[in-house]
Amino acid sequence: MSAHIWNYRPQASPGPGVDLIGFRVEATDGHLGKVAEATHEVGSAYIVVDTGPWILGSLVLLPAGTITQVDEQEQVVRLDRSKDDIRTAPPYDPTTTPGDVAYIEQIQNYYQQHS
């Protein structure tokens, strides 16, 4: 996976005007949480997932390239990562995202190494 990690895959891109907030998020091995935030900017798209009690109510940032499918009818976002991959990812820090280049590089490097 390359810098394209920040773009939705063609087959997984949400339709025009589709708001992913509230969609259920499924990792490769089960339910992860719900989308709390979503961006669609080319080259910097991501979702923030509220994991609820699964990771002590943590929020995690996932680059759009980790999404394999957006099922608009069922309101589900499917990922190409396991829950463990996401649990060990760098913590989400809303005070540094998206403007902190070092944080974005840390996220990108993590998901590239765990692809």
C-alpha distance (Angstrom), angle and dihedral (degrees) to the residues before:
residue distance angle dihedral
M1 . . .
S2 3.79 . .
A3 3.79 136.7 .
H4 3.81 85.4 -55.6
I5 3.79 83.7 84.0
W6 3.81 85.9 94.8
N7 3.83 93.1 60.3
Y8 3.78 129.3 75.9
R9 3.79 113.5 -111.5
P10 3.82 110.3 -111.0
Q11 3.82 92.1 -113.7
A12 3.82 92.0 46.0
S13 3.77 101.7 45.0
P14 3.80 114.3 121.4
G15 3.77 115.7 -119.6
P16 3.81 121.4 -100.6
G17 3.78 111.2 -68.5
V18 3.82 94.4 7.1
D19 3.79 111.1 144.7
L20 3.82 110.1 -152.3
I21 3.81 94.5 -165.9
G22 3.80 108.5 122.9
F23 3.81 94.6 19.1
R24 3.82 114.6 137.1
V25 3.83 113.3 -111.6
E26 3.81 120.6 -142.4
A27 3.80 123.3 -166.5
T28 3.81 119.5 -159.1
D29 3.80 88.9 -90.4
G30 3.80 103.1 39.8
H31 3.77 149.4 -61.3
L32 3.82 115.1 -13.5
G33 3.80 105.8 173.9
K34 3.79 140.9 -88.1
V35 3.79 133.4 -56.3
A36 3.81 109.0 -100.0
E37 3.81 96.6 175.0
A38 3.80 135.9 8.2
T39 3.77 134.6 -173.0
H40 3.78 127.8 -167.4
E41 3.82 102.9 -168.7
V42 3.80 112.1 137.5
G43 3.79 109.1 -110.3
S44 3.81 95.4 13.1
A45 3.81 106.5 49.6
Y46 3.79 120.2 140.2
I47 3.77 144.2 147.3
V48 3.78 128.7 -131.8
V49 3.80 113.3 -144.2
D50 3.78 125.0 -155.2
T51 3.80 102.5 -145.4
G52 3.79 93.3 -168.3
P53 3.81 113.6 -158.3
W54 3.83 93.0 -17.0
I55 3.85 93.4 84.6
L56 3.81 96.3 17.6
G57 3.78 92.8 -83.2
S58 3.78 94.0 -53.6
L59 3.75 126.9 164.3
V60 3.80 116.6 -136.6
L61 3.79 129.0 -166.6
L62 3.80 115.9 -137.1
P63 3.80 122.4 -173.5
A64 3.81 112.4 -124.2
G65 3.82 90.1 -116.1
T66 3.81 89.8 71.1
I67 3.82 89.7 65.7
T68 3.80 115.1 96.3
Q69 3.79 99.0 177.4
V70 3.78 141.6 9.7
D71 3.79 110.7 -159.0
E72 3.78 102.6 -164.7
Q73 3.81 94.4 -177.5
E74 3.82 94.2 52.9
Q75 3.84 92.2 32.5
V76 3.80 93.1 -128.4
V77 3.80 131.1 140.2
R78 3.81 114.0 -158.4
L79 3.80 122.7 -156.8
D80 3.80 135.7 -157.5
R81 3.84 91.5 -135.2
S82 3.78 134.3 83.7
K83 3.78 123.2 -121.1
D84 3.81 88.8 -109.8
D85 3.84 91.0 55.1
I86 3.77 88.7 54.1
R87 3.81 95.6 41.8
T88 3.83 90.7 58.0
A89 3.83 95.0 44.3
P90 3.82 120.3 113.7
P91 3.81 110.0 -78.5
Y92 3.77 118.7 -98.8
D93 3.77 114.1 -109.0
P94 3.81 112.6 -171.7
T95 3.81 90.9 -167.1
T96 3.82 91.9 64.8
T97 3.78 101.6 35.0
P98 2.97 127.8 129.0
G99 3.78 100.2 -4.1
D100 3.81 101.1 53.1
V101 3.82 106.7 93.3
A102 3.82 93.0 -167.0
Y103 3.82 91.3 54.2
I104 3.81 92.6 47.3
E105 3.82 90.2 49.5
Q106 3.81 90.1 49.2
I107 3.81 90.8 53.2
Q108 3.81 92.1 44.7
N109 3.82 92.9 48.8
Y110 3.81 91.9 48.1
Y111 3.80 94.4 52.4
Q112 3.80 92.7 42.6
Q113 3.81 90.0 54.0
H114 3.81 91.5 46.3
S115 3.79 98.5 47.8
